[in-house]
Amino acid sequence: MEMKKRISLELRNRTPAEVAELVVDNCRTSDGEVEGLTDDFKELEFLSMVNVGLTSLAKLPSLPKLRKLELSDNNISGHLETLSEKSPNLTYLNLSGNKIKELSNVEALQNLKNLKSLDLFNCEITTLEEYRESIFELLPQVTYLDGFDQEDNEAPDSEADADDDEGEDGAGATGDYDDEDDEEEEEVSEGREVGLSYLMKEKIQDEEDDDDYAEEEDGKEEKAGVKGEKRKRDAEDEGEDDEDDDDDDDE
């Protein structure tokens, strides 16, 4: 599909001024130039033209709000000065898989003062000795080259990912806080268990003491009963003896 027709389809009944993102990957240009894009796309912030057969950016329209530009797998070999003239606010530029061979091919990018991420992966320039050091020196405003900074730290995929990372850290901090709470709860639970055990032990001891007391009282009552019966028997025996004495006297 031709680029003009593809762009027309991507509009979907919108005006060019209403479009913030435009993806026309894998369509074709008739002469290796940008086609179908005009200055009317003044709100465009993201543009992707991957594998469309581009050899030049000379016909790129003025896109003052453009921040991300995907141009991988084309046949661009240089003449990148158009980018700083038409899209001076670019922060991300992907030129991987193009015909960039020399440092001189990317010198024009020095004028992109806001450029933070540049991708030249699979370009011949990457085979040059001290390629990374040379690019960072030539383009000091660039933080990430081919996805990594000068310290070999990987670039975040997007600001959203960065926010997710912060969210995970926050969750980790919350998790630590929860662990502390759990430990405190465990201590409190242990304290309760100890307290309950102590109380139960006291209760059990009290019950045992009560049982002992009850047994002792029962023992006393039994003894008292025995003594009472003994006294009663003694009294009866004495009565019988008295009667015997009286009988003897009568005789």
Secondary structure, 3 states (H helix, E strand, C coil): CEHHHHHHHHHCCCCHHHCCEEECCCCECCCCCCCCCCCCCCCCCEEECCCCCCCCCCCCCCCCCCCEEECCCCCCCCCCHHHHHHCCCCCEEECCCCCCCCHHHHHHHHHCCCCCEEECCCCHHHHCCCHHHHHHHHCCCCCEECCECCCCCECCCCHHHHHHHHHHHHHHHHHHHHHHHHHHHHHHHHHHHHHHHHHHHHHHHHHHHHHHHHHHHHHHHHHHHHHHHHHHHHHHHHHHHHHHHHHHHHC
